[in-house]
């Protein structure tokens, strides 16, 4: 199923998308108590939002190689994880705002995991029981704001720096997809998820040994080779064909204030 959030007029709805139609639902998508309301919308008549309001967002750094033979024989003992604030989340077609003082930021197209139930100390063999579904994420980054000692928080945390969407796909084989990105229509990223260094099972299991994951937590699984700097006027499409296309454009902060 493809779950989504959207607006029509001044109201916010949750629904299930099928081709060009969205059927509204009520209830908790993470439980068994949601139901169809009977109301239907055309995708062309609504504004899609980020498909979830995350509980928290966790990213992993430098998690792809360019070819299979480059994968390390031993995995890092402590993977490089970081948090992104929920205030950085936007949806499809919303502008990504380049902070004042710089003219370029980086896009990073990623497969994003959505956790579906509380998870603590989960073995790798049971990870899939806790995954609700997947969406497309763009881990926008301003490395100019990275701390000289290696801290990434500020450079990852600006408002609009975490586009998500267009849907949460619950019926997806994460091992059989490619993570792509097109900048102004030109392909920049195109990698299979088998090129991940830390695989999804290990990633989620490790995190549950550190913290309790909750329904609605989003884990960004890393960006393939090809992430690049972009500036105002550029448009990025982050694509996982089985989920959809997450499209956003970049504007300077001063331009956004004027508009």
C-alpha positions as a Markdown table, in Angstrom:
| # | Residue | x | y | z |
|---|---|---|---|---|
| 1 | Unk | 0.0 | 0.0 | 0.0 |
| 2 | Unk | 1.0 | 3.6 | -0.6 |
| 3 | Unk | 0.1 | 5.8 | 2.3 |
| 4 | Unk | 0.2 | 9.6 | 1.9 |
| 5 | Unk | -0.7 | 12.9 | 3.5 |
| 6 | Unk | -2.1 | 15.7 | 1.5 |
| 7 | Unk | -4.1 | 19.0 | 1.7 |
| 8 | Unk | -7.3 | 19.9 | -0.2 |
| 9 | Unk | -8.3 | 23.5 | 0.6 |
| 10 | Unk | -7.4 | 24.2 | 4.3 |
| 11 | Unk | -7.8 | 20.5 | 5.4 |
| 12 | Unk | -5.1 | 17.9 | 5.9 |
| 13 | Unk | -6.0 | 14.3 | 5.0 |
| 14 | Unk | -4.3 | 10.9 | 5.2 |
| 15 | Unk | -5.0 | 8.4 | 2.4 |
| 16 | Unk | -4.0 | 5.4 | 0.3 |
| 17 | Unk | -2.8 | 6.2 | -3.2 |
| 18 | Unk | -3.6 | 3.9 | -6.1 |
| 19 | Unk | -2.4 | 5.3 | -9.5 |
| 20 | Unk | -4.0 | 8.7 | -9.8 |
| 21 | Unk | -6.6 | 8.3 | -7.0 |
| 22 | Unk | -6.3 | 8.8 | -3.2 |
| 23 | Unk | -8.8 | 7.2 | -0.9 |
| 24 | Unk | -9.1 | 9.0 | 2.4 |
| 25 | Unk | -8.6 | 7.0 | 5.6 |
| 26 | Unk | -9.1 | 7.7 | 9.3 |
| 27 | Unk | -7.2 | 6.1 | 12.1 |
| 28 | Unk | -3.6 | 5.2 | 13.0 |
| 29 | Unk | -1.7 | 3.8 | 10.0 |
| 30 | Unk | 0.6 | 1.9 | 12.4 |
| 31 | Unk | -2.3 | 0.0 | 13.9 |
| 32 | Unk | -5.1 | -2.1 | 12.7 |
| 33 | Unk | -7.8 | 0.4 | 13.5 |
| 34 | Unk | -7.7 | 2.6 | 10.4 |
| 35 | Unk | -10.5 | 2.5 | 7.8 |
| 36 | Unk | -11.6 | 4.1 | 4.5 |
| 37 | Unk | -14.0 | 7.0 | 4.8 |
| 38 | Unk | -15.4 | 6.5 | 1.3 |
| 39 | Unk | -14.1 | 9.9 | 0.1 |
| 40 | Unk | -11.8 | 9.9 | -2.9 |
| 41 | Unk | -9.5 | 12.5 | -4.4 |
| 42 | Unk | -7.6 | 12.9 | -7.7 |
| 43 | Unk | -3.9 | 13.3 | -7.2 |
| 44 | Unk | -4.0 | 16.3 | -9.5 |
| 45 | Unk | -6.5 | 18.1 | -7.3 |
| 46 | Unk | -4.5 | 17.9 | -4.0 |
| 47 | Unk | -1.1 | 19.1 | -2.6 |
| 48 | Unk | 1.0 | 16.2 | -1.4 |
| 49 | Unk | 2.7 | 16.6 | 2.0 |
| 50 | Unk | 5.5 | 14.6 | 3.5 |
| 51 | Unk | 3.8 | 11.3 | 4.0 |
| 52 | Unk | 4.6 | 11.2 | 7.7 |
| 53 | Unk | 5.3 | 13.6 | 10.5 |
| 54 | Unk | 8.3 | 11.8 | 12.0 |
| 55 | Unk | 8.8 | 11.1 | 15.6 |
| 56 | Unk | 12.6 | 11.5 | 15.0 |
| 57 | Unk | 14.9 | 11.3 | 12.1 |
| 58 | Unk | 18.2 | 9.4 | 12.1 |
| 59 | Unk | 20.7 | 9.4 | 9.3 |
| 60 | Unk | 23.8 | 7.4 | 8.6 |
| 61 | Unk | 26.9 | 8.8 | 6.9 |
| 62 | Unk | 29.0 | 7.5 | 4.1 |
| 63 | Unk | 27.1 | 4.3 | 3.6 |
| 64 | Unk | 27.6 | 3.5 | -0.1 |
| 65 | Unk | 30.5 | 2.3 | -2.3 |
| 66 | Unk | 30.7 | 2.7 | -6.0 |
| 67 | Unk | 31.0 | -1.0 | -6.8 |
| 68 | Unk | 30.5 | -4.3 | -4.9 |
| 69 | Unk | 34.2 | -5.1 | -4.7 |
| 70 | Unk | 34.8 | -1.9 | -2.8 |
| 71 | Unk | 32.6 | -3.1 | 0.2 |
| 72 | Unk | 34.8 | -3.5 | 3.2 |
| 73 | Unk | 35.5 | -7.0 | 4.5 |
| 74 | Unk | 34.8 | -5.8 | 8.1 |
| 75 | Unk | 31.9 | -3.5 | 9.0 |
| 76 | Unk | 32.6 | -0.5 | 11.2 |
| 77 | Unk | 32.3 | -1.3 | 14.9 |
| 78 | Unk | 30.4 | 2.0 | 15.5 |
| 79 | Unk | 28.6 | 3.3 | 12.5 |
| 80 | Unk | 28.4 | 7.1 | 11.9 |
| 81 | Unk | 24.8 | 8.1 | 12.8 |
| 82 | Unk | 23.4 | 11.6 | 13.2 |
| 83 | Unk | 20.0 | 13.2 | 14.0 |
| 84 | Unk | 18.0 | 15.6 | 11.9 |
| 85 | Unk | 15.3 | 17.7 | 13.5 |
| 86 | Unk | 11.7 | 17.1 | 12.6 |
| 87 | Unk | 11.4 | 20.9 | 11.8 |
| 88 | Unk | 13.6 | 20.2 | 8.7 |
| 89 | Unk | 10.9 | 18.0 | 7.0 |
| 90 | Unk | 9.1 | 19.2 | 3.9 |
| 91 | Unk | 7.1 | 17.4 | 1.2 |
| 92 | Unk | 7.2 | 17.1 | -2.6 |
| 93 | Unk | 7.4 | 20.3 | -4.6 |
| 94 | Unk | 8.2 | 22.5 | -1.7 |
| 95 | Unk | 11.3 | 24.8 | -1.9 |
| 96 | Unk | 14.6 | 23.8 | -0.2 |
| 97 | Unk | 15.9 | 27.1 | 1.3 |
| 98 | Unk | 19.7 | 27.6 | 1.0 |
| 99 | Unk | 20.8 | 29.3 | 4.2 |
| 100 | Unk | 22.0 | 32.9 | 4.3 |
| 101 | Unk | 25.8 | 33.3 | 3.8 |
| 102 | Unk | 26.2 | 30.5 | 1.3 |
| 103 | Unk | 25.1 | 29.9 | -2.3 |
| 104 | Unk | 25.2 | 26.1 | -2.6 |
| 105 | Unk | 24.1 | 23.0 | -0.7 |
| 106 | Unk | 24.3 | 19.3 | -1.4 |
| 107 | Unk | 21.5 | 16.9 | -2.3 |
| 108 | Unk | 21.6 | 13.3 | -1.1 |
| 109 | Unk | 19.0 | 11.0 | -2.5 |
| 110 | Unk | 18.2 | 8.1 | 0.0 |
| 111 | Unk | 15.9 | 5.2 | 0.8 |
| 112 | Unk | 14.2 | 6.0 | 4.1 |
| 113 | Unk | 12.8 | 3.4 | 6.5 |
| 114 | Unk | 9.7 | 4.1 | 8.5 |
| 115 | Unk | 9.5 | 2.2 | 11.8 |
| 116 | Unk | 6.1 | 0.7 | 12.6 |
| 117 | Unk | 6.2 | -0.4 | 16.2 |
| 118 | Unk | 8.3 | 0.1 | 19.3 |
| 119 | Unk | 11.7 | -1.6 | 18.9 |
| 120 | Unk | 14.4 | -2.3 | 21.5 |
| 121 | Unk | 17.3 | -4.8 | 21.4 |
| 122 | Unk | 16.0 | -6.3 | 18.1 |
| 123 | Unk | 18.1 | -9.1 | 16.6 |
| 124 | Unk | 18.9 | -8.7 | 12.9 |
| 125 | Unk | 16.8 | -11.7 | 12.1 |
| 126 | Unk | 13.7 | -9.9 | 13.4 |
| 127 | Unk | 14.2 | -6.4 | 12.0 |
| 128 | Unk | 11.6 | -6.7 | 9.3 |
| 129 | Unk | 8.9 | -7.2 | 11.9 |
| 130 | Unk | 9.4 | -3.6 | 13.0 |
| 131 | Unk | 9.6 | -1.9 | 9.6 |
| 132 | Unk | 6.3 | -0.4 | 8.5 |
| 133 | Unk | 7.4 | 0.8 | 5.1 |
| 134 | Unk | 9.7 | 3.0 | 3.0 |
| 135 | Unk | 9.8 | 6.4 | 1.5 |
| 136 | Unk | 12.2 | 8.6 | -0.5 |
| 137 | Unk | 14.3 | 11.0 | 1.4 |
| 138 | Unk | 16.7 | 13.9 | 0.5 |
| 139 | Unk | 19.3 | 14.4 | 3.2 |
| 140 | Unk | 20.1 | 18.0 | 2.2 |
| 141 | Unk | 23.4 | 19.1 | 3.6 |
| 142 | Unk | 25.4 | 22.3 | 4.0 |
| 143 | Unk | 28.9 | 21.0 | 4.8 |
| 144 | Unk | 30.1 | 24.6 | 5.1 |
| 145 | Unk | 28.5 | 24.5 | 8.6 |
| 146 | Unk | 30.1 | 21.3 | 9.7 |
| 147 | Unk | 32.2 | 21.8 | 12.9 |
| 148 | Unk | 36.0 | 21.5 | 12.4 |
| 149 | Unk | 36.0 | 18.6 | 14.9 |
| 150 | Unk | 33.6 | 16.6 | 12.8 |
| 151 | Unk | 30.2 | 17.5 | 14.2 |
| 152 | Unk | 27.6 | 17.5 | 11.5 |
| 153 | Unk | 24.5 | 18.7 | 13.3 |
| 154 | Unk | 24.2 | 22.3 | 12.1 |
| 155 | Unk | 25.0 | 21.4 | 8.5 |
| 156 | Unk | 22.2 | 18.9 | 8.5 |
| 157 | Unk | 19.6 | 20.7 | 10.5 |
| 158 | Unk | 18.3 | 23.8 | 8.6 |
| 159 | Unk | 14.6 | 24.1 | 7.9 |
| 160 | Unk | 13.6 | 22.4 | 4.7 |
| 161 | Unk | 16.7 | 20.1 | 4.7 |
| 162 | Unk | 14.8 | 16.8 | 4.9 |
| 163 | Unk | 12.3 | 16.4 | 2.0 |
| 164 | Unk | 10.3 | 13.2 | 2.3 |
| 165 | Unk | 7.8 | 11.6 | -0.1 |
| 166 | Unk | 5.7 | 11.2 | -2.0 |
| 167 | Unk | 4.3 | 8.1 | -0.3 |
| 168 | Unk | 5.2 | 5.4 | 2.3 |
| 169 | Unk | 5.3 | 2.1 | 0.3 |
| 170 | Unk | 4.6 | -0.9 | 2.6 |
| 171 | Unk | 5.1 | -3.5 | -0.1 |
| 172 | Unk | 8.7 | -3.1 | -1.1 |
| 173 | Unk | 11.7 | -5.4 | -1.3 |
| 174 | Unk | 14.5 | -3.0 | -0.2 |
| 175 | Unk | 17.1 | -5.2 | -1.7 |
| 176 | Unk | 15.7 | -4.9 | -5.2 |
| 177 | Unk | 15.5 | -1.2 | -5.7 |
| 178 | Unk | 17.8 | 1.5 | -7.0 |
| 179 | Unk | 18.3 | 5.0 | -5.5 |
| 180 | Unk | 18.5 | 7.6 | -8.2 |
| 181 | Unk | 18.7 | 11.4 | -8.5 |
| 182 | Unk | 18.3 | 13.7 | -11.4 |
| 183 | Unk | 19.5 | 17.3 | -11.2 |
| 184 | Unk | 17.7 | 19.5 | -13.8 |
| 185 | Unk | 16.9 | 16.3 | -15.6 |
| 186 | Unk | 20.4 | 15.0 | -15.7 |
| 187 | Unk | 21.2 | 11.7 | -13.9 |
| 188 | Unk | 23.6 | 12.2 | -11.0 |
| 189 | Unk | 22.9 | 9.1 | -8.8 |
| 190 | Unk | 21.9 | 5.6 | -9.7 |
| 191 | Unk | 22.9 | 2.8 | -7.3 |
| 192 | Unk | 21.4 | -0.5 | -6.1 |
| 193 | Unk | 20.9 | -0.8 | -2.4 |
| 194 | Unk | 23.3 | -3.8 | -2.4 |
| 195 | Unk | 26.1 | -1.2 | -2.5 |
| 196 | Unk | 25.3 | -0.2 | 1.1 |
| 197 | Unk | 28.2 | -0.7 | 3.5 |
| 198 | Unk | 26.0 | -1.1 | 6.6 |
| 199 | Unk | 23.0 | -3.2 | 5.5 |
| 200 | Unk | 19.5 | -2.4 | 6.7 |
| 201 | Unk | 19.3 | -5.3 | 9.1 |
| 202 | Unk | 22.5 | -4.3 | 10.8 |
| 203 | Unk | 21.6 | -0.7 | 10.8 |
| 204 | Unk | 18.2 | -1.0 | 12.5 |
| 205 | Unk | 19.3 | -3.7 | 14.9 |
| 206 | Unk | 22.3 | -1.6 | 16.0 |
| 207 | Unk | 20.2 | 1.4 | 16.6 |
| 208 | Unk | 17.7 | -0.6 | 18.8 |
| 209 | Unk | 20.6 | -1.6 | 21.0 |
| 210 | Unk | 21.3 | 2.1 | 21.6 |
| 211 | Unk | 17.9 | 3.6 | 21.7 |
| 212 | Unk | 14.2 | 2.6 | 21.7 |
| 213 | Unk | 12.8 | 3.2 | 18.2 |
| 214 | Unk | 9.1 | 4.3 | 18.1 |
| 215 | Unk | 6.4 | 4.1 | 15.4 |
| 216 | Unk | 7.0 | 7.0 | 13.0 |
| 217 | Unk | 10.8 | 7.1 | 13.4 |
| 218 | Unk | 12.5 | 7.6 | 10.1 |
| 219 | Unk | 15.9 | 6.2 | 9.3 |
| 220 | Unk | 17.8 | 7.6 | 6.3 |
| 221 | Unk | 19.9 | 4.7 | 5.0 |
| 222 | Unk | 22.7 | 6.7 | 3.2 |
| 223 | Unk | 23.2 | 8.3 | -0.2 |
| 224 | Unk | 24.9 | 6.7 | -3.2 |
| 225 | Unk | 27.9 | 8.1 | -5.0 |
| 226 | Unk | 27.1 | 11.1 | -7.0 |
| 227 | Unk | 25.7 | 13.6 | -4.5 |
| 228 | Unk | 26.7 | 17.1 | -5.6 |
| 229 | Unk | 26.4 | 20.8 | -4.8 |
| 230 | Unk | 23.4 | 22.7 | -6.2 |
| 231 | Unk | 22.3 | 26.3 | -6.1 |
| 232 | Unk | 19.3 | 28.5 | -6.5 |
| 233 | Unk | 17.1 | 27.7 | -9.5 |
| 234 | Unk | 18.2 | 24.0 | -9.6 |
| 235 | Unk | 15.6 | 21.2 | -9.3 |
| 236 | Unk | 16.4 | 17.9 | -7.8 |
| 237 | Unk | 14.4 | 14.7 | -8.4 |
| 238 | Unk | 15.1 | 11.9 | -5.9 |
| 239 | Unk | 13.7 | 8.7 | -7.3 |
| 240 | Unk | 13.0 | 5.1 | -6.2 |
| 241 | Unk | 10.8 | 3.9 | -9.0 |
| 242 | Unk | 8.8 | 1.5 | -6.8 |
| 243 | Unk | 8.0 | 4.4 | -4.4 |
| 244 | Unk | 7.9 | 7.5 | -6.6 |
| 245 | Unk | 9.7 | 10.7 | -7.3 |
| 246 | Unk | 10.4 | 13.3 | -4.7 |
| 247 | Unk | 10.9 | 16.6 | -6.5 |
| 248 | Unk | 12.0 | 19.9 | -5.0 |
| 249 | Unk | 13.6 | 23.1 | -6.1 |
| 250 | Unk | 16.3 | 25.3 | -4.4 |
| 251 | Unk | 16.0 | 29.0 | -3.5 |
| 252 | Unk | 18.2 | 31.4 | -1.6 |
| 253 | Unk | 16.9 | 32.4 | 1.8 |
| 254 | Unk | 16.7 | 36.0 | 0.8 |
| 255 | Unk | 14.7 | 35.1 | -2.3 |
| 256 | Unk | 12.3 | 33.1 | -0.2 |
| 257 | Unk | 11.7 | 36.0 | 2.2 |
| 258 | Unk | 10.8 | 38.3 | -0.8 |
| 259 | Unk | 8.3 | 35.8 | -2.3 |
